[in-house]
């Protein structure tokens, strides 16, 4: 019996870019000195963590899965790294390597649970999110620790007038460009598009799914390092809001939640749109008690636009 798949929720690239333009225009009107050097540097510094985790979520979604533990992975990698670095500049390379190792290990665990034990990704990663969050609290029970001032200063600096954080986003885009041309990503697209057809074409389905989650963990670790470089300290709750935001960025970026279609380029734009929406809510002087409500409402409205193409395709002909 042929398996029936619902059409993926997917935005067009034109709609994604249009939302970015609108968000930039509104921010320009509301935020003082939006195009000033300091404001641009500060904004891009806050964009990087969400951009990185959105790229990781994109890879997982393209494989036909989803990872609800990515925010917890960011938290765990960041608290482990801040404990290792302990404010010493010469220990930062070791701390960065440790964070990357934590992300890769978390991704590998999720991949094996999903691919080898064949548990539903949404259930399996929701469960592991509690494991990673609990470990983060064991490592750092309360906010604390410190990152070398040289690291935070460099992250918030500019090179030839270009914010370092913007260069970091461009490097993430370059990393995706390289991955997109690798055989592993071709296999991920194939598995996400149709796992049975991929298996018949001799694509190693289970290892490919594991690789998707491992790569997701890698980008989660990069997100953790960006957070540490921006904040200068550790927080055992820092990744709580990043998971669902990463899924929203993926949808806004045009990647189908059914898997196999889309790419991280759109997710990067989607992540920036979400960050700009947060800025709009702040600079619009929305009362603090209502900011989460308004922010969530705007995101829901944007995500609702993503369902229009799918609804039109499913609408019966007159």
C-alpha positions, 0 to 999 in steps of 0.5 A, a space after each residue: 500500500 502506497 504511503 500518503 504524505 501530506 504536502 509540506 508547509 512551505 513559503 516561496 522565496 519571494 514571500 520570505 524576502 518580502 517579510 525581510 524587507 517589511 521587517 527592515 523598513 519597520 525597524 528603520 522607522 522605530 529603532 533610532 540609528 538603525 543603520 548606525 554602526 553600533 546598532 548594526 553591530 548589536 543587532 547582528 550579534 543577537 542574530 547569530 545564535 538563532 541563525 546558527 540553530 536555524 541552519 541546524 534545524 533545517 538539516 534535520 527537517 530536510 531529512 524528514 525529522 525534527 529536533 526539539 532538543 536543539 535549544 537544550 543542546 545549545 544550553 548544555 554546550 554553552 555551560 560546559 564551555 563556560 566552565 572549561 574556559 573559566 575566564 582564561 583566554 588561553 583556554 578558549 580554544 579548548 572550550 570551543 572544541 569541548 562545546 563542539 564535541 558536546 553538540 556532536 555527541 548530543 546530535 549523535 545520541 538523537 540520531 541513534 535514538 531516531 534512526 536505530 530505535 525508530 522512535 518518532 523524532 518529535 517524541 524522542 527529541 522532546 524526551 532528550 531535551 529534558 536529559 540535556 537540560 538536566 545535565 546543563 543544570 548539573 554543570 551550572 546550577 545558576 547563571 555564572 562563569 565568564 568568557 574572556 573580555 578579548 573574546 566578547 570585544 572581538 565578537 562585538 567589533 567590526 572589520 573594515 566597517 563590517 560587523 564581526 557578527 555579520 561575517 559570522 552569519 556569512 561564514 554560516 552561509 558558506 558552511 551551508 554552501 559547502 555542505 549542500 554540495 557534499 554527498 551526505 546532504 544529497 543523501 539527506 535530501 533523498 531520505 527526506 523526499 522519499 525514504 523508500 525510494 532512497 533505500 531502493 537507490 542504495 542510499 544508507 537511510 539510517 546512517 544518513 538520518 544519524 548524520 542529519 542530527 549530528 550536523 544539527 548538533 554541530 550548528 547548535 554548538 556554534 549557536 552556543 559559542 555565539 551566545 557566550 561571545 555575546 553575553 560573556 557568561 553562562 546561563 543554564 536556561 539560555 536556550 529555552 526559547 531557541 528551539 521553537 524559534 528555529 522551527 519557525 525560522 525554518 518554515 518562514 525560510 521556505 523549507 517544507 516540514 515534510 522534508 526533502 525540499 528547501 534549504 538553509 539560505 531561506 532559514 537564515 533569512 527567516 531567523 533574521 526576520 524573527 529577530 527583527 520582529 522581536 526588535 519591533 515589539 521592543 521599540 514599539 514600546 509594547 508593555 512588557 507584560 504583553 510583549 510575549 503575546 504580541 511577539 507570538 501573535 506576529 509569528 503565528 501570523 507569519 507562519 499562517 502565510 506559509 500554509 496558503 500555498 499548501 491549502 491552494 494545492 489541496 483545494 478541489 477544482 471548481 
